[in-house]
Amino acid sequence: MSLVLDLLIAALAIVGALGFLVSALALLRVRDALSMVNSLGPATGVGVPLLLAAALLHQGRTEGWDIVSVVEVVLAVLAALVVSSIASNALGRAAYRSGAPLDPKTDPNELAER
């Protein structure tokens, strides 16, 4: 059972780290501010929850299980998902309204004046 739990912890940590790697590579490739804000999605939507779950499982395995830690991780994941979605919408809208140039390939552009 210990080996299975170790493999699960490692898999969660690796996939979570890959979420951050994908976001970092996307930040290097995008050309405009709006796309940069959107490229942070894998890190906040995949990376943070999986890394927190791996940390919780590791702590539970090494120090023992604690309901307070479980509640803290659940609240942290929910807060990260809510805050990141609201923040990305606000940052994207602010980047667009500031007049930052968009990549010509951005389609559809639903915020454009008709």
VENURGI-V523276 format. One record per residue. N is the residue number from 1. D_LAST is the distance of its C-alpha to the last C-alpha in Angstrom with 2 decimals. Layout:
BEGIN
n d_last
N D_LAST
N D_LAST
END
This chain:
BEGIN
n d_last
1 60.66
2 60.35
3 59.27
4 56.57
5 55.20
6 55.32
7 53.42
8 50.78
9 50.39
10 50.15
11 47.60
12 45.36
13 45.66
14 45.01
15 41.92
16 40.60
17 41.29
18 39.54
19 36.39
20 36.62
21 37.46
22 34.43
23 32.20
24 34.07
25 33.76
26 30.04
27 29.67
28 31.54
29 29.37
30 25.76
31 24.07
32 21.50
33 21.73
34 19.40
35 21.60
36 24.68
37 23.95
38 23.46
39 26.64
40 28.75
41 28.42
42 31.59
43 33.67
44 32.76
45 32.49
46 35.47
47 37.50
48 38.14
49 39.21
50 41.43
51 43.07
52 43.76
53 45.25
54 47.41
55 48.58
56 49.45
57 51.42
58 53.19
59 54.12
60 55.33
61 57.42
62 59.00
63 59.34
64 59.29
65 56.73
66 55.52
67 53.35
68 51.95
69 50.61
70 48.99
71 47.27
72 46.14
73 44.61
74 42.87
75 41.41
76 40.45
77 38.62
78 36.76
79 35.90
80 34.74
81 32.41
82 30.94
83 30.69
84 29.24
85 26.43
86 25.52
87 26.02
88 23.94
89 20.94
90 21.55
91 22.21
92 19.21
93 16.86
94 18.99
95 18.94
96 15.16
97 14.96
98 17.95
99 16.20
100 18.37
101 17.53
102 16.42
103 18.43
104 16.91
105 17.99
106 15.76
107 14.18
108 12.35
109 10.18
110 9.09
111 8.82
112 6.24
113 3.77
114 0.00
END
